[in-house]
Amino acid sequence: MKNWKTYLAVPMLAAVFTFTGCNGELKEEAEKLKQQNEELKAGSKKDSLYIASMNSEMDELYANLDSMRAREERIRQASEKLRAKTMGGKEGSVTIDESFAQLEKLLAQNKNKIASLQKKLSESGQKNALLEKAMEEMRKQMEDKDAQINSMKEQVANLSKEVEGLKVQNATIVAEKQATDEKLTATTDALNTVFYAVGAKKDLEKKGLIDTRGLFKKLDGLAAGATDDAFVKGDKRYLKEISAGQGKAKNIELLPKRGGFELVEANGEVIIKITNADEFWKSKYVAVVIK
């Protein structure tokens, strides 16, 4: 007859084996759940990084668009200044050419970036409606920009022709103005040119600059046949005094007679100081006769 303890031990052992088996399955299930959780976390992190990367590149696209708008504004302003003639042709051409070069560079960068983003989105196997819509809108914007740049180039080409025409017109105006200025300068110089001669009565008479009359050869005035070469040429705008040489003021006589001056003696020299040029040069010729 079996011991009662033996009958009691058998069910207890069975219970122990059953519990041990359940515990092992639970551990295995927990490990699986833990692994799945890690994979989900990794996937979530990867997705977050992917979205962040895509958003960063989209931000670069929008920044490039802002830069393109700034270049377009520079071209517009330069065109307006060229038409208004407030900017030189050379400066305007350089500004426009540089702006177009930067525009085309930014446009090419954006097109490449959009293509790269579309490829990444396609390869990722993810469906992100917002990103896809944003890139489609960006692609359309780039197409519009391309067309807009071509239109601007055409406008600038027409403007360049207009500017070239203005250059020719301006060159003609400049040449005419220069000729007019030269003529005006020559006329003004001629109007202000004066002639004077200083010398003893007999010397001036011998040179044919003055006439005398009578037995005592009284001064009669400037000789009618006197030529400009026999005088000293001056400019009444700057000629303030004439030296009459050594002597006394009382021995000095001016022909033809005139006003607008005073005789000053200084260190034995007589100086004719012109106090009123318009009055003194009513006659543009003067002979200073030393008696």
C-alpha atoms as an extended CHARMM CRD file, in Angstrom:
* protein
*
       291  EXT
         1         1  MET       CA              0.0000000000        0.0000000000        0.0000000000  PROA      1               0.0000000000
         2         2  LYS       CA              1.4190000000        3.3350000000       -1.0910000000  PROA      2               0.0000000000
         3         3  ASN       CA              2.2470000000        6.0540000000        1.3700000000  PROA      3               0.0000000000
         4         4  TRP       CA             -0.2520000000        8.9490000000        1.3880000000  PROA      4               0.0000000000
         5         5  LYS       CA              2.6380000000       11.2850000000        0.9370000000  PROA      5               0.0000000000
         6         6  THR       CA              3.3660000000        9.6310000000       -2.3550000000  PROA      6               0.0000000000
         7         7  TYR       CA             -0.1740000000       10.3490000000       -3.5900000000  PROA      7               0.0000000000
         8         8  LEU       CA              0.1500000000       13.9500000000       -2.4240000000  PROA      8               0.0000000000
         9         9  ALA       CA              3.5230000000       14.5230000000       -4.1260000000  PROA      9               0.0000000000
        10        10  VAL       CA              2.3820000000       13.5400000000       -7.6160000000  PROA      10              0.0000000000
        11        11  PRO       CA             -0.2010000000       16.3690000000       -8.0280000000  PROA      11              0.0000000000
        12        12  MET       CA              2.2050000000       18.9370000000       -6.5620000000  PROA      12              0.0000000000
        13        13  LEU       CA              4.9270000000       17.9890000000       -9.0480000000  PROA      13              0.0000000000
        14        14  ALA       CA              2.4310000000       18.3160000000      -11.9120000000  PROA      14              0.0000000000
        15        15  ALA       CA              1.4750000000       21.7690000000      -10.6960000000  PROA      15              0.0000000000
        16        16  VAL       CA              5.1040000000       22.7970000000      -10.4860000000  PROA      16              0.0000000000
        17        17  PHE       CA              5.7900000000       21.6430000000      -14.0710000000  PROA      17              0.0000000000
        18        18  THR       CA              2.6580000000       23.4050000000      -15.3130000000  PROA      18              0.0000000000
        19        19  PHE       CA              3.6090000000       26.7230000000      -13.6080000000  PROA      19              0.0000000000
        20        20  THR       CA              7.1690000000       26.4910000000      -14.8710000000  PROA      20              0.0000000000
        21        21  GLY       CA              5.9540000000       25.9830000000      -18.4210000000  PROA      21              0.0000000000
        22        22  CYS       CA              3.5660000000       28.9780000000      -18.2670000000  PROA      22              0.0000000000
        23        23  ASN       CA              6.2890000000       31.2120000000      -16.8710000000  PROA      23              0.0000000000
        24        24  GLY       CA              8.5980000000       30.3900000000      -19.7740000000  PROA      24              0.0000000000
        25        25  GLU       CA              5.9010000000       31.2330000000      -22.3260000000  PROA      25              0.0000000000
        26        26  LEU       CA              5.2270000000       34.5350000000      -20.6010000000  PROA      26              0.0000000000
        27        27  LYS       CA              8.9020000000       35.4500000000      -20.6790000000  PROA      27              0.0000000000
        28        28  GLU       CA              9.0920000000       34.6090000000      -24.3510000000  PROA      28              0.0000000000
        29        29  GLU       CA              5.9930000000       36.6810000000      -25.0720000000  PROA      29              0.0000000000
        30        30  ALA       CA              7.3950000000       39.5700000000      -23.0620000000  PROA      30              0.0000000000
        31        31  GLU       CA             10.6340000000       39.4580000000      -25.0250000000  PROA      31              0.0000000000
        32        32  LYS       CA              8.6840000000       39.5310000000      -28.2820000000  PROA      32              0.0000000000
        33        33  LEU       CA              6.6330000000       42.4920000000      -27.0980000000  PROA      33              0.0000000000
        34        34  LYS       CA              9.7680000000       44.2730000000      -25.9410000000  PROA      34              0.0000000000
        35        35  GLN       CA             11.4310000000       43.7070000000      -29.3390000000  PROA      35              0.0000000000
        36        36  GLN       CA              8.3370000000       44.9160000000      -31.1690000000  PROA      36              0.0000000000
        37        37  ASN       CA              8.2570000000       47.9980000000      -28.9580000000  PROA      37              0.0000000000
        38        38  GLU       CA             11.9250000000       48.7280000000      -29.7360000000  PROA      38              0.0000000000
        39        39  GLU       CA             11.2730000000       48.2800000000      -33.4490000000  PROA      39              0.0000000000
        40        40  LEU       CA              8.2870000000       50.6280000000      -33.2640000000  PROA      40              0.0000000000
        41        41  LYS       CA             10.3490000000       53.2040000000      -31.3700000000  PROA      41              0.0000000000
        42        42  ALA       CA             13.1660000000       52.9060000000      -33.9120000000  PROA      42              0.0000000000
        43        43  GLY       CA             10.6770000000       53.2050000000      -36.7480000000  PROA      43              0.0000000000
        44        44  SER       CA              9.0380000000       56.2000000000      -35.1210000000  PROA      44              0.0000000000
        45        45  LYS       CA             12.4230000000       57.8560000000      -34.5920000000  PROA      45              0.0000000000
        46        46  LYS       CA             13.3940000000       57.1250000000      -38.1880000000  PROA      46              0.0000000000
        47        47  ASP       CA             10.1060000000       58.5900000000      -39.4120000000  PROA      47              0.0000000000
        48        48  SER       CA             10.6060000000       61.6780000000      -37.2360000000  PROA      48              0.0000000000
        49        49  LEU       CA             14.1300000000       62.1850000000      -38.5900000000  PROA      49              0.0000000000
        50        50  TYR       CA             12.8620000000       61.6560000000      -42.1370000000  PROA      50              0.0000000000
        51        51  ILE       CA             10.0770000000       64.2150000000      -41.7060000000  PROA      51              0.0000000000
        52        52  ALA       CA             12.5020000000       66.6550000000      -40.0590000000  PROA      52              0.0000000000
        53        53  SER       CA             14.9550000000       66.2130000000      -42.9520000000  PROA      53              0.0000000000
        54        54  MET       CA             12.2130000000       66.7570000000      -45.5300000000  PROA      54              0.0000000000
        55        55  ASN       CA             10.9400000000       69.8520000000      -43.7070000000  PROA      55              0.0000000000
        56        56  SER       CA             14.4920000000       71.2380000000      -43.5070000000  PROA      56              0.0000000000
        57        57  GLU       CA             14.9470000000       70.8620000000      -47.2610000000  PROA      57              0.0000000000
        58        58  MET       CA             11.5440000000       72.4210000000      -47.8780000000  PROA      58              0.0000000000
        59        59  ASP       CA             12.6300000000       75.3930000000      -45.7320000000  PROA      59              0.0000000000
        60        60  GLU       CA             15.7040000000       75.7520000000      -47.9600000000  PROA      60              0.0000000000
        61        61  LEU       CA             13.4350000000       75.7820000000      -51.0030000000  PROA      61              0.0000000000
        62        62  TYR       CA             11.3180000000       78.5810000000      -49.5290000000  PROA      62              0.0000000000
        63        63  ALA       CA             14.4690000000       80.5110000000      -48.5510000000  PROA      63              0.0000000000
        64        64  ASN       CA             15.6910000000       80.2240000000      -52.1570000000  PROA      64              0.0000000000
        65        65  LEU       CA             12.3310000000       81.5240000000      -53.3480000000  PROA      65              0.0000000000
        66        66  ASP       CA             12.7220000000       84.5830000000      -51.1120000000  PROA      66              0.0000000000
        67        67  SER       CA             16.1980000000       85.1530000000      -52.5590000000  PROA      67              0.0000000000
        68        68  MET       CA             14.7710000000       84.8630000000      -56.0720000000  PROA      68              0.0000000000
        69        69  ARG       CA             12.1290000000       87.4810000000      -55.2910000000  PROA      69              0.0000000000
        70        70  ALA       CA             14.8860000000       89.8020000000      -54.0280000000  PROA      70              0.0000000000
        71        71  ARG       CA             16.8470000000       89.3450000000      -57.2930000000  PROA      71              0.0000000000
        72        72  GLU       CA             13.6950000000       89.9870000000      -59.3320000000  PROA      72              0.0000000000
        73        73  GLU       CA             13.1600000000       93.2180000000      -57.4010000000  PROA      73              0.0000000000
        74        74  ARG       CA             16.7460000000       94.3030000000      -58.1280000000  PROA      74              0.0000000000
        75        75  ILE       CA             16.1800000000       93.7140000000      -61.8490000000  PROA      75              0.0000000000
        76        76  ARG       CA             12.9070000000       95.6600000000      -61.7350000000  PROA      76              0.0000000000
        77        77  GLN       CA             14.4870000000       98.6040000000      -59.9070000000  PROA      77              0.0000000000
        78        78  ALA       CA             17.5280000000       98.6680000000      -62.1990000000  PROA      78              0.0000000000
        79        79  SER       CA             15.2300000000       98.6570000000      -65.2540000000  PROA      79              0.0000000000
        80        80  GLU       CA             13.2110000000      101.5670000000      -63.8700000000  PROA      80              0.0000000000
        81        81  LYS       CA             16.3700000000      103.5460000000      -63.0700000000  PROA      81              0.0000000000
        82        82  LEU       CA             17.7490000000      102.9430000000      -66.5660000000  PROA      82              0.0000000000
        83        83  ARG       CA             14.5320000000      104.2300000000      -68.1240000000  PROA      83              0.0000000000
        84        84  ALA       CA             14.5350000000      107.2240000000      -65.7810000000  PROA      84              0.0000000000
        85        85  LYS       CA             18.2390000000      107.8140000000      -66.6220000000  PROA      85              0.0000000000
        86        86  THR       CA             19.1160000000      107.8540000000      -62.9030000000  PROA      86              0.0000000000
        87        87  MET       CA             21.5060000000      104.9160000000      -63.3680000000  PROA      87              0.0000000000
        88        88  GLY       CA             24.3290000000      104.6120000000      -65.8690000000  PROA      88              0.0000000000
        89        89  GLY       CA             24.0680000000      102.0220000000      -68.6480000000  PROA      89              0.0000000000
        90        90  LYS       CA             27.1720000000      100.1520000000      -67.5370000000  PROA      90              0.0000000000
        91        91  GLU       CA             26.0950000000       99.9620000000      -63.8790000000  PROA      91              0.0000000000
        92        92  GLY       CA             22.5740000000       98.9150000000      -64.8740000000  PROA      92              0.0000000000
        93        93  SER       CA             23.8360000000       96.1750000000      -67.2050000000  PROA      93              0.0000000000
        94        94  VAL       CA             26.1380000000       94.7380000000      -64.5400000000  PROA      94              0.0000000000
        95        95  THR       CA             23.3500000000       94.7760000000      -61.9220000000  PROA      95              0.0000000000
        96        96  ILE       CA             20.8620000000       93.0700000000      -64.2510000000  PROA      96              0.0000000000
        97        97  ASP       CA             23.3560000000       90.4810000000      -65.5550000000  PROA      97              0.0000000000
        98        98  GLU       CA             24.4760000000       89.5380000000      -62.0320000000  PROA      98              0.0000000000
        99        99  SER       CA             20.8760000000       89.2770000000      -60.8250000000  PROA      99              0.0000000000
       100       100  PHE       CA             19.8860000000       87.0370000000      -63.7400000000  PROA      100             0.0000000000
       101       101  ALA       CA             22.8970000000       84.7830000000      -63.1260000000  PROA      101             0.0000000000
       102       102  GLN       CA             21.9130000000       84.4180000000      -59.4540000000  PROA      102             0.0000000000
       103       103  LEU       CA             18.2640000000       83.8190000000      -60.3970000000  PROA      103             0.0000000000
       104       104  GLU       CA             19.1530000000       81.0070000000      -62.7950000000  PROA      104             0.0000000000
       105       105  LYS       CA             21.4890000000       79.4590000000      -60.2230000000  PROA      105             0.0000000000
       106       106  LEU       CA             18.7830000000       79.4810000000      -57.5320000000  PROA      106             0.0000000000
       107       107  LEU       CA             16.2120000000       78.1280000000      -59.9860000000  PROA      107             0.0000000000
       108       108  ALA       CA             18.5100000000       75.2120000000      -60.9250000000  PROA      108             0.0000000000
       109       109  GLN       CA             19.1740000000       74.4830000000      -57.2320000000  PROA      109             0.0000000000
       110       110  ASN       CA             15.4370000000       74.4220000000      -56.4870000000  PROA      110             0.0000000000
       111       111  LYS       CA             14.6550000000       72.1370000000      -59.4230000000  PROA      111             0.0000000000
       112       112  ASN       CA             17.3640000000       69.6760000000      -58.3280000000  PROA      112             0.0000000000
       113       113  LYS       CA             16.1850000000       69.8120000000      -54.7220000000  PROA      113             0.0000000000
       114       114  ILE       CA             12.5540000000       69.1610000000      -55.6990000000  PROA      114             0.0000000000
       115       115  ALA       CA             13.5880000000       66.1740000000      -57.8270000000  PROA      115             0.0000000000
       116       116  SER       CA             15.6850000000       64.8530000000      -54.9230000000  PROA      116             0.0000000000
       117       117  LEU       CA             12.8100000000       65.2580000000      -52.4590000000  PROA      117             0.0000000000
       118       118  GLN       CA             10.3620000000       63.5060000000      -54.7750000000  PROA      118             0.0000000000
       119       119  LYS       CA             12.8020000000       60.6220000000      -55.1760000000  PROA      119             0.0000000000
       120       120  LYS       CA             13.2840000000       60.3150000000      -51.4060000000  PROA      120             0.0000000000
       121       121  LEU       CA              9.5420000000       60.3670000000      -50.8250000000  PROA      121             0.0000000000
       122       122  SER       CA              9.0200000000       57.7120000000      -53.4660000000  PROA      122             0.0000000000
       123       123  GLU       CA             11.8070000000       55.4650000000      -52.1570000000  PROA      123             0.0000000000
       124       124  SER       CA             10.6530000000       55.7810000000      -48.5560000000  PROA      124             0.0000000000
       125       125  GLY       CA              7.3550000000       54.0850000000      -49.3990000000  PROA      125             0.0000000000
       126       126  GLN       CA              5.5780000000       56.5510000000      -47.1140000000  PROA      126             0.0000000000
       127       127  LYS       CA              2.4710000000       58.4550000000      -48.0190000000  PROA      127             0.0000000000
       128       128  ASN       CA              2.6160000000       61.9980000000      -46.7440000000  PROA      128             0.0000000000
       129       129  ALA       CA             -0.1310000000       63.9630000000      -48.4590000000  PROA      129             0.0000000000
       130       130  LEU       CA              1.0410000000       67.3190000000      -47.0690000000  PROA      130             0.0000000000
       131       131  LEU       CA              4.6070000000       66.8940000000      -48.2990000000  PROA      131             0.0000000000
       132       132  GLU       CA              3.4790000000       65.6390000000      -51.6950000000  PROA      132             0.0000000000
       133       133  LYS       CA              1.1080000000       68.5830000000      -52.0800000000  PROA      133             0.0000000000
       134       134  ALA       CA              3.7790000000       71.0650000000      -50.9690000000  PROA      134             0.0000000000
       135       135  MET       CA              6.2960000000       69.6750000000      -53.4600000000  PROA      135             0.0000000000
       136       136  GLU       CA              3.7700000000       69.7080000000      -56.2770000000  PROA      136             0.0000000000
       137       137  GLU       CA              3.0000000000       73.3580000000      -55.5370000000  PROA      137             0.0000000000
       138       138  MET       CA              6.7190000000       74.1130000000      -55.3540000000  PROA      138             0.0000000000
       139       139  ARG       CA              7.3070000000       72.3790000000      -58.6900000000  PROA      139             0.0000000000
       140       140  LYS       CA              4.5790000000       74.5290000000      -60.2840000000  PROA      140             0.0000000000
       141       141  GLN       CA              6.1170000000       77.6350000000      -58.7600000000  PROA      141             0.0000000000
       142       142  MET       CA              9.4690000000       76.7360000000      -60.2990000000  PROA      142             0.0000000000
       143       143  GLU       CA              7.8320000000       76.3020000000      -63.7080000000  PROA      143             0.0000000000
       144       144  ASP       CA              6.1860000000       79.7000000000      -63.2890000000  PROA      144             0.0000000000
       145       145  LYS       CA              9.5180000000       81.2180000000      -62.2300000000  PROA      145             0.0000000000
       146       146  ASP       CA             11.1920000000       79.7110000000      -65.2870000000  PROA      146             0.0000000000
       147       147  ALA       CA              8.5850000000       81.2920000000      -67.5480000000  PROA      147             0.0000000000
       148       148  GLN       CA              8.8020000000       84.5600000000      -65.6010000000  PROA      148             0.0000000000
       149       149  ILE       CA             12.5970000000       84.7000000000      -65.9470000000  PROA      149             0.0000000000
       150       150  ASN       CA             12.3490000000       84.1350000000      -69.7060000000  PROA      150             0.0000000000
       151       151  SER       CA              9.7690000000       86.9200000000      -69.9030000000  PROA      151             0.0000000000
       152       152  MET       CA             12.0140000000       89.2170000000      -67.8600000000  PROA      152             0.0000000000
       153       153  LYS       CA             14.9420000000       88.4090000000      -70.1370000000  PROA      153             0.0000000000
       154       154  GLU       CA             12.8720000000       89.4170000000      -73.1320000000  PROA      154             0.0000000000
       155       155  GLN       CA             11.8710000000       92.6580000000      -71.4230000000  PROA      155             0.0000000000
       156       156  VAL       CA             15.4930000000       93.3900000000      -70.5150000000  PROA      156             0.0000000000
       157       157  ALA       CA             16.5830000000       92.6240000000      -74.0960000000  PROA      157             0.0000000000
       158       158  ASN       CA             14.0790000000       95.2100000000      -75.3220000000  PROA      158             0.0000000000
       159       159  LEU       CA             15.2700000000       97.5740000000      -72.6060000000  PROA      159             0.0000000000
       160       160  SER       CA             18.8810000000       97.0290000000      -73.7310000000  PROA      160             0.0000000000
       161       161  LYS       CA             17.9310000000       98.1010000000      -77.2510000000  PROA      161             0.0000000000
       162       162  GLU       CA             16.1750000000      101.1010000000      -75.7820000000  PROA      162             0.0000000000
       163       163  VAL       CA             19.2370000000      101.8920000000      -73.6500000000  PROA      163             0.0000000000
       164       164  GLU       CA             21.5550000000      101.5720000000      -76.6640000000  PROA      164             0.0000000000
       165       165  GLY       CA             19.3130000000      104.0160000000      -78.5030000000  PROA      165             0.0000000000
       166       166  LEU       CA             19.4550000000      106.3320000000      -75.5140000000  PROA      166             0.0000000000
       167       167  LYS       CA             23.2420000000      105.9910000000      -75.4490000000  PROA      167             0.0000000000
       168       168  VAL       CA             23.4800000000      107.0870000000      -79.0850000000  PROA      168             0.0000000000
       169       169  GLN       CA             21.0180000000      109.8910000000      -78.4260000000  PROA      169             0.0000000000
       170       170  ASN       CA             22.8810000000      110.8780000000      -75.2660000000  PROA      170             0.0000000000
       171       171  ALA       CA             26.2340000000      110.7800000000      -77.0660000000  PROA      171             0.0000000000
       172       172  THR       CA             24.8140000000      113.1360000000      -79.6980000000  PROA      172             0.0000000000
       173       173  ILE       CA             23.4540000000      115.4350000000      -77.0020000000  PROA      173             0.0000000000
       174       174  VAL       CA             26.7850000000      115.3340000000      -75.1530000000  PROA      174             0.0000000000
       175       175  ALA       CA             28.6770000000      116.1420000000      -78.3560000000  PROA      175             0.0000000000
       176       176  GLU       CA             26.2970000000      118.9980000000      -79.1450000000  PROA      176             0.0000000000
       177       177  LYS       CA             26.5440000000      120.2950000000      -75.5910000000  PROA      177             0.0000000000
       178       178  GLN       CA             30.3350000000      120.1010000000      -75.7110000000  PROA      178             0.0000000000
       179       179  ALA       CA             30.3860000000      121.9920000000      -79.0130000000  PROA      179             0.0000000000
       180       180  THR       CA             27.9890000000      124.5730000000      -77.5740000000  PROA      180             0.0000000000
       181       181  ASP       CA             30.0700000000      124.8860000000      -74.3980000000  PROA      181             0.0000000000
       182       182  GLU       CA             33.2370000000      125.3290000000      -76.4390000000  PROA      182             0.0000000000
       183       183  LYS       CA             31.5390000000      127.9270000000      -78.6090000000  PROA      183             0.0000000000
       184       184  LEU       CA             30.1640000000      129.6850000000      -75.5290000000  PROA      184             0.0000000000
       185       185  THR       CA             33.5890000000      129.6240000000      -73.8810000000  PROA      185             0.0000000000
       186       186  ALA       CA             35.2320000000      130.9880000000      -77.0190000000  PROA      186             0.0000000000
       187       187  THR       CA             32.5640000000      133.7090000000      -77.3310000000  PROA      187             0.0000000000
       188       188  THR       CA             32.8360000000      134.6080000000      -73.6430000000  PROA      188             0.0000000000
       189       189  ASP       CA             36.6260000000      134.7190000000      -73.8610000000  PROA      189             0.0000000000
       190       190  ALA       CA             36.3880000000      136.9210000000      -76.9410000000  PROA      190             0.0000000000
       191       191  LEU       CA             33.9810000000      139.2720000000      -75.1710000000  PROA      191             0.0000000000
       192       192  ASN       CA             36.3420000000      139.5460000000      -72.2250000000  PROA      192             0.0000000000
       193       193  THR       CA             39.5340000000      139.8710000000      -74.2570000000  PROA      193             0.0000000000
       194       194  VAL       CA             41.1460000000      143.3170000000      -73.9430000000  PROA      194             0.0000000000
       195       195  PHE       CA             44.3120000000      144.8890000000      -75.3270000000  PROA      195             0.0000000000
       196       196  TYR       CA             46.7260000000      147.3500000000      -73.8110000000  PROA      196             0.0000000000
       197       197  ALA       CA             50.0830000000      148.8900000000      -74.6180000000  PROA      197             0.0000000000
       198       198  VAL       CA             52.4700000000      150.8150000000      -72.3510000000  PROA      198             0.0000000000
       199       199  GLY       CA             55.2600000000      153.0650000000      -73.5830000000  PROA      199             0.0000000000
       200       200  ALA       CA             56.6670000000      156.5020000000      -74.2570000000  PROA      200             0.0000000000
       201       201  LYS       CA             54.6960000000      158.7020000000      -76.6650000000  PROA      201             0.0000000000
       202       202  LYS       CA             57.3000000000      158.5350000000      -79.4080000000  PROA      202             0.0000000000
       203       203  ASP       CA             57.6270000000      154.7530000000      -79.1540000000  PROA      203             0.0000000000
       204       204  LEU       CA             53.8900000000      154.1590000000      -79.3150000000  PROA      204             0.0000000000
       205       205  GLU       CA             53.6190000000      156.5430000000      -82.2590000000  PROA      205             0.0000000000
       206       206  LYS       CA             56.4710000000      154.7760000000      -84.0170000000  PROA      206             0.0000000000
       207       207  LYS       CA             54.6540000000      151.4310000000      -83.5620000000  PROA      207             0.0000000000
       208       208  GLY       CA             51.5920000000      152.9630000000      -85.1520000000  PROA      208             0.0000000000
       209       209  LEU       CA             49.4640000000      152.6530000000      -82.0360000000  PROA      209             0.0000000000
       210       210  ILE       CA             48.6470000000      156.3240000000      -81.4470000000  PROA      210             0.0000000000
       211       211  ASP       CA             48.1010000000      159.4030000000      -83.5710000000  PROA      211             0.0000000000
       212       212  THR       CA             49.3870000000      162.9040000000      -82.8230000000  PROA      212             0.0000000000
       213       213  ARG       CA             48.4320000000      166.2030000000      -84.3900000000  PROA      213             0.0000000000
       214       214  GLY       CA             49.7800000000      169.6340000000      -84.7380000000  PROA      214             0.0000000000
       215       215  LEU       CA             53.2130000000      171.1290000000      -84.3640000000  PROA      215             0.0000000000
       216       216  PHE       CA             53.5680000000      169.9820000000      -80.8120000000  PROA      216             0.0000000000
       217       217  LYS       CA             52.2620000000      166.4990000000      -81.6220000000  PROA      217             0.0000000000
       218       218  LYS       CA             49.4090000000      166.4940000000      -79.2100000000  PROA      218             0.0000000000
       219       219  LEU       CA             47.8870000000      163.1320000000      -78.5470000000  PROA      219             0.0000000000
       220       220  ASP       CA             44.9220000000      162.5920000000      -80.8170000000  PROA      220             0.0000000000
       221       221  GLY       CA             43.9280000000      159.0150000000      -79.9410000000  PROA      221             0.0000000000
       222       222  LEU       CA             44.5620000000      155.4200000000      -80.9840000000  PROA      222             0.0000000000
       223       223  ALA       CA             45.7260000000      154.9400000000      -84.5220000000  PROA      223             0.0000000000
       224       224  ALA       CA             43.0000000000      153.5700000000      -86.7950000000  PROA      224             0.0000000000
       225       225  GLY       CA             45.3870000000      151.0600000000      -88.3630000000  PROA      225             0.0000000000
       226       226  ALA       CA             46.6720000000      149.5520000000      -85.0830000000  PROA      226             0.0000000000
       227       227  THR       CA             46.5610000000      145.7450000000      -85.0840000000  PROA      227             0.0000000000
       228       228  ASP       CA             45.8970000000      143.4220000000      -82.1400000000  PROA      228             0.0000000000
       229       229  ASP       CA             49.3740000000      141.9150000000      -82.4180000000  PROA      229             0.0000000000
       230       230  ALA       CA             50.9170000000      145.2430000000      -81.3950000000  PROA      230             0.0000000000
       231       231  PHE       CA             49.1500000000      145.1590000000      -78.0230000000  PROA      231             0.0000000000
       232       232  VAL       CA             49.3990000000      142.9530000000      -74.9650000000  PROA      232             0.0000000000
       233       233  LYS       CA             46.3170000000      140.7060000000      -74.7390000000  PROA      233             0.0000000000
       234       234  GLY       CA             44.5110000000      140.2910000000      -71.4110000000  PROA      234             0.0000000000
       235       235  ASP       CA             41.2340000000      139.1130000000      -69.8720000000  PROA      235             0.0000000000
       236       236  LYS       CA             39.2340000000      141.8450000000      -68.1640000000  PROA      236             0.0000000000
       237       237  ARG       CA             37.7800000000      139.3100000000      -65.7040000000  PROA      237             0.0000000000
       238       238  TYR       CA             41.2030000000      138.7510000000      -64.1780000000  PROA      238             0.0000000000
       239       239  LEU       CA             43.2630000000      141.8000000000      -65.1580000000  PROA      239             0.0000000000
       240       240  LYS       CA             43.1660000000      143.9840000000      -62.0550000000  PROA      240             0.0000000000
       241       241  GLU       CA             46.1410000000      146.2930000000      -62.6000000000  PROA      241             0.0000000000
       242       242  ILE       CA             48.6280000000      147.4150000000      -65.2560000000  PROA      242             0.0000000000
       243       243  SER       CA             52.1560000000      148.5740000000      -64.5380000000  PROA      243             0.0000000000
       244       244  ALA       CA             53.0580000000      151.9100000000      -66.1760000000  PROA      244             0.0000000000
       245       245  GLY       CA             56.7530000000      151.5840000000      -65.2480000000  PROA      245             0.0000000000
       246       246  GLN       CA             58.9730000000      153.9710000000      -63.3400000000  PROA      246             0.0000000000
       247       247  GLY       CA             57.8720000000      157.5960000000      -63.1250000000  PROA      247             0.0000000000
       248       248  LYS       CA             55.1710000000      159.8680000000      -61.8120000000  PROA      248             0.0000000000
       249       249  ALA       CA             51.4260000000      159.4910000000      -62.0320000000  PROA      249             0.0000000000
       250       250  LYS       CA             51.0610000000      163.0160000000      -63.4290000000  PROA      250             0.0000000000
       251       251  ASN       CA             53.0400000000      161.9470000000      -66.5110000000  PROA      251             0.0000000000
       252       252  ILE       CA             50.6300000000      159.1290000000      -67.3810000000  PROA      252             0.0000000000
       253       253  GLU       CA             47.7850000000      159.5120000000      -69.8660000000  PROA      253             0.0000000000
       254       254  LEU       CA             45.3670000000      156.8270000000      -71.0950000000  PROA      254             0.0000000000
       255       255  LEU       CA             44.0090000000      156.7470000000      -74.6600000000  PROA      255             0.0000000000
       256       256  PRO       CA             41.1330000000      156.7410000000      -75.3000000000  PROA      256             0.0000000000
       257       257  LYS       CA             40.1730000000      158.5290000000      -72.1250000000  PROA      257             0.0000000000
       258       258  ARG       CA             38.1630000000      156.4470000000      -69.6290000000  PROA      258             0.0000000000
       259       259  GLY       CA             37.1790000000      156.0800000000      -65.9760000000  PROA      259             0.0000000000
       260       260  GLY       CA             37.0410000000      153.1840000000      -63.5610000000  PROA      260             0.0000000000
       261       261  PHE       CA             40.6720000000      153.3470000000      -62.4550000000  PROA      261             0.0000000000
       262       262  GLU       CA             43.1410000000      155.0980000000      -60.2020000000  PROA      262             0.0000000000
       263       263  LEU       CA             46.8680000000      155.7500000000      -60.4900000000  PROA      263             0.0000000000
       264       264  VAL       CA             48.9520000000      154.5990000000      -57.5510000000  PROA      264             0.0000000000
       265       265  GLU       CA             52.6430000000      155.3490000000      -56.9810000000  PROA      265             0.0000000000
       266       266  ALA       CA             54.5600000000      152.6240000000      -55.1430000000  PROA      266             0.0000000000
       267       267  ASN       CA             58.3500000000      152.4150000000      -54.8030000000  PROA      267             0.0000000000
       268       268  GLY       CA             58.8530000000      154.7690000000      -57.7500000000  PROA      268             0.0000000000
       269       269  GLU       CA             56.5180000000      152.7190000000      -59.9510000000  PROA      269             0.0000000000
       270       270  VAL       CA             53.1450000000      153.8290000000      -61.2760000000  PROA      270             0.0000000000
       271       271  ILE       CA             50.3550000000      151.2340000000      -61.1040000000  PROA      271             0.0000000000
       272       272  ILE       CA             47.0280000000      151.5690000000      -62.8780000000  PROA      272             0.0000000000
       273       273  LYS       CA             44.5190000000      149.9230000000      -60.5200000000  PROA      273             0.0000000000
       274       274  ILE       CA             41.2790000000      148.9830000000      -62.2760000000  PROA      274             0.0000000000
       275       275  THR       CA             38.4100000000      149.6820000000      -59.8950000000  PROA      275             0.0000000000
       276       276  ASN       CA             35.5210000000      149.1690000000      -62.3170000000  PROA      276             0.0000000000
       277       277  ALA       CA             36.2730000000      146.7520000000      -65.1550000000  PROA      277             0.0000000000
       278       278  ASP       CA             33.1000000000      147.4610000000      -67.1350000000  PROA      278             0.0000000000
       279       279  GLU       CA             33.6910000000      151.2140000000      -67.1020000000  PROA      279             0.0000000000
       280       280  PHE       CA             37.4400000000      150.9360000000      -67.7100000000  PROA      280             0.0000000000
       281       281  TRP       CA             37.0000000000      148.5820000000      -70.6630000000  PROA      281             0.0000000000
       282       282  LYS       CA             34.1970000000      150.3820000000      -72.4630000000  PROA      282             0.0000000000
       283       283  SER       CA             36.8380000000      150.5340000000      -75.1310000000  PROA      283             0.0000000000
       284       284  LYS       CA             38.6710000000      147.1990000000      -75.2160000000  PROA      284             0.0000000000
       285       285  TYR       CA             41.8890000000      148.9140000000      -76.3590000000  PROA      285             0.0000000000
       286       286  VAL       CA             43.9770000000      151.2340000000      -74.2190000000  PROA      286             0.0000000000
       287       287  ALA       CA             47.3310000000      152.8830000000      -74.7190000000  PROA      287             0.0000000000
       288       288  VAL       CA             49.1690000000      153.9340000000      -71.5560000000  PROA      288             0.0000000000
       289       289  VAL       CA             51.2870000000      156.8790000000      -72.6820000000  PROA      289             0.0000000000
       290       290  ILE       CA             54.2820000000      157.9110000000      -70.5870000000  PROA      290             0.0000000000
       291       291  LYS       CA             55.1080000000      161.5640000000      -71.2700000000  PROA      291             0.0000000000
